Amino acid sequence: MDDDLSKRLEDCFRLLDENIDVLANLERNLEDEKEDELVPDMKLHQLFDMTEDVSESSKIKRAEFNLSRRQAE
């Protein structure tokens, strides 16, 4: 009985892990689509600023994702 319960719990945790990844990726993709806006005739310094913003945003999103994954464990 304990082995069966243990196996079921492992299966539940595995499914939860898989679903958290899928949901986090889906959320990230939806947010990325909102941020993807093309602006014509940008200056070089504007492109540089945008690159820095994207880099920082990516790091924050990765940190949030890792935190939520650790909290789920």
Secondary structure in CASP SS format (residue, H / E / C, confidence):
PFRMAT SS
TARGET T0000
AUTHOR 0000-0000-0000
METHOD secondary structure of the structure
MODEL  1
M C 1.00
D H 1.00
D H 1.00
D H 1.00
L H 1.00
S H 1.00
K H 1.00
R H 1.00
L H 1.00
E H 1.00
D H 1.00
C H 1.00
F H 1.00
R H 1.00
L H 1.00
L H 1.00
D H 1.00
E H 1.00
N H 1.00
I H 1.00
D H 1.00
V H 1.00
L H 1.00
A H 1.00
N H 1.00
L H 1.00
E H 1.00
R H 1.00
N H 1.00
L H 1.00
E H 1.00
D H 1.00
E H 1.00
K H 1.00
E H 1.00
D C 1.00
E C 1.00
L C 1.00
V C 1.00
P C 1.00
D C 1.00
M C 1.00
K C 1.00
L H 1.00
H H 1.00
Q H 1.00
L H 1.00
F H 1.00
D H 1.00
M H 1.00
T H 1.00
E H 1.00
D H 1.00
V H 1.00
S H 1.00
E H 1.00
S H 1.00
S H 1.00
K H 1.00
I H 1.00
K H 1.00
R H 1.00
A H 1.00
E H 1.00
F H 1.00
N H 1.00
L H 1.00
S H 1.00
R H 1.00
R H 1.00
Q H 1.00
A H 1.00
E C 1.00
END
